[in-house]
Amino acid sequence: MFRENPNKKLSLAERGAIVALTNSGLGVREIARQLGISPATVGRWQFRFLETGDILRREGSGRPRVTTPLQDLRLLRVVLNKPITTSTEIADTADVDVSRQTIVRRLKAVNRIPRRAVRKFFLSPQHIEDRFEFAALHAYRDAQWWRSVIFTDEKTFG
């Protein structure tokens, strides 16, 4: 049984498998190989099981969240009211002092994809003049000639 993402925390089933395989007499390396995890992780959970008698994660293990549930709700409300918003605007509107990455994580946790507006560059007077000159230069061309012209911009279609 190999793990899809080796960086994720072990599931309850995986921790249970460590204990079961240990009780069946397998060594640390063999258990690690079968489960697709490091021997250090196997050893840590074996020790924890011997120490506490259970395979539950310790309360409060991991880094504490920097936002409260109320702040998370405020971030979500801002995005629901205005879906295309920068993370800075979201943080300012929700009155929450967190990083851009924290905002992205909170939105992904509730299945919202963070979006930002596409920058649209308007035509300069020079561009307008160049386009008018092109149109005037080729106004006499027939439909057959225009069919052989390829118009492009920087847009990509996947």
Secondary structure, 3 states (H helix, E strand, C coil): CCCCCCCCCCCHHHHHHHHHHHHCCCCHHHHHHHHCCCHHHHHHHHHHHHHHCCCCCCCCCCCCCCCCHHHHHHHHHHHHHCCECCHHHHHHHHCCCCCHHHHHHHHHHCCCCCECCCCCCCCCHHHHHHHHHHHHHCCCCCHHHHHCCCCCCCCCCC
